[in-house]
Amino acid sequence: MSLSANVSEKAALIWAIADKLTGVYKPHEYGEIILPLTVLRRFDCILADTKEKVVEKYKTVKNVPMKDVLLRQVSKHQFYNTSKYTFEKLLDDPDNIEINFRDFLNGFSQNVLDIYDNFRFDNHITKMAENGILYLVIKEFTTPRANLHPDVVSNLEMGYIFEEIIRRFSEAHNEDAGQHYTPREVIRLMVNILFNNENQQLADSNVAKTIYDPACGTGGMLSVAEEYLNELNDTSKLIPFGQEINDQTFAICKADMLIKENDADFIKKGNTLSDDKFTGQTFDYIISNPPFGREWKNEKEAVLKESKKGFAGRFGPGLPAAGDGQMLFLLTAISKMKEPSQGGSRIAIIHNGSPLFTGDAGSGPSEIRRYILENDLLEAIVALPNDIFYNTGIATYIWVLSNKKQGTVREGKVQLINANGLYEKRRKSLGNKRNDIPEHYINEITQIYGDFKESEISKIFDNEDFGYTKITVERPLKDEEGNLILKKGRAQPDSSLRDTENVPLKEDIQEYFDREVLPFVSDAWIDEKKSKVGYEIPFTRYFYKYVPPRPSEEIMKEILELEQELDGSLKEIFDL
């Protein structure tokens, strides 16, 4: 059976257990029970091989200060369970299922209990017991279809199963699945680009690298990056770090890290914008799909406080509009880059179109773009196809940043890749997701990025090409008779006639003014004190293709044919 078939089958069988919840829970609530129980069953299966040894060891070390370390050694995992119960043994005493199940749950190590605190599962245990379905549901999780032992379901497959169950839960809840995770093909493309040209370095034995996601959700991006490195070299280690604000998705991410033998303590819960859990830390790679189009007014006080630190904080370059906080995540990612002398860092982050162009010269967004481009951090921007995300059909882009371009062909350059047309239609939509990026297009986009050559869908620019100086053009104030109004012998500007021009950075301002302004308003001048430098990346303009209108003769001929056709139809009607 293929990986995808096994995942789909397992996920469907596990989700079918929700039938036992009918009448007690509404369909949109099923996921609140199925998700945590799936995680719990996975832990139970993982620990099965060493369970009896752990229980015996616990009897001798339960009062020892280092018991946690000792029990992990016996379990051979980063977690353990000291209860005598397993899912199977719970079925031996139906009358005491609730008290025994709580004993089983409380037997887990603290890192697992922390996960369940965030699932907020305790009340559901009581509710299921009171309605007589706790035993039935646990029994369903002990059937062969719910066997989640690593010999039956790999870590990779388990990650996919989690995602599939989350998607089903989101659909039942009439909720956007995209709030929980990013499509795997998008993550794969991001990871391919993130690690591009570093394969040789990563292939060296026993390499240990770090990767960070400031809005990690269920951990999909961290997992795919780890899978990539394992495929490349299973002796290398990619250490994942992440922060997530949502209780449930945080719990799933932390559970996934435990299952994969990663340090789950590196996954932190909290609001990244107002409470950065990794202050002062830097990472080799940063990858993220932060929320866009969302206000940051709830974090405003904390963000403004940190912005006052200037470049000693995360938000030194500037602040975006209060209605859209995605560039705050971008600045957070940049602040986590290692210094080039320490090996530098690479970033892949998803944004919608607004960070490309919103904000006039001198505004927060423009200043952020200015900082990125003048410090030569931007490598590439990839326009993704529309309708590939579950919760939005709008245009989205992958920004690729690096602070180790120096001495490479990319130094001082930015590559724009228009991959908008590289997709396949889905046979069935999933929310707003109507399109997929198949493997061959993922490889093609990665190749285009790696080749760094111009083509119909790849264009290369100098950093300066995106910059401009916004000049203020003044004209003299005149009285009703058309005479200049002077002050101390100088002409005064007429605010009603004031205008602005954006002069590309590569052009001389005076030459531009002499050519584009003076021939039309000979008495104008530039108020140099008001000049401001701005940056924008008008992505779609660079790939715009002019389509000439149809010839008027062709249109007229079509109209006449329609008129003749209409006359014939009317004649038939009235002849009747």
Secondary structure, 3 states (H helix, E strand, C coil): CCHHHHHHHHHHHHHHHHHHHECCECHHHHHHHHHHHHHHHHHHHHHHHHHHHHHHHHHHHCCCCCHHHHHHHHHCCCCCECCCCCHHHHCCCHHHHHHHHHHHHHCECHHHHHHHHHHCCHHHHHHHHHCCCHHHHHHHCCCHHHCCCCCCCCHHHHHHHHHHHHHHHHHHCCCCHHHCCCCHHHHHHHHHHHCCCCHHHHHCCCCEEEEEECCCCCCHHHHHHHHHHHHHCCCCEEEEEEEECCHHHHHHHHHHHHHCCCCHHHEEECCCCCCCCCCCCCECEEEECCCCCCCCHHHHHHHHHHHCCHHHCCCCCCCCCCCCCHHHHHHHHHHCECCHHHCCCEEEEEEECHHHHCCCCCCHHHHHHHHHHHCCCEEEEEECCCCCCCCCCCCEEEEEEECCCCCCCCCCEEEEEECCCCCEEEEEEECCEEEECCHHHHHHHHHHHHHCCCCCCEEEEEHHHHEEEEEEEECECECCCCCECEECCEECECHHHCEEEEEECCCCHHHHHHHHCCCCCCCCEECHHHCEEEECCCHHHHCCCCCCCCCHHHHHHHHHHHHHHHHHHHHHHHHC
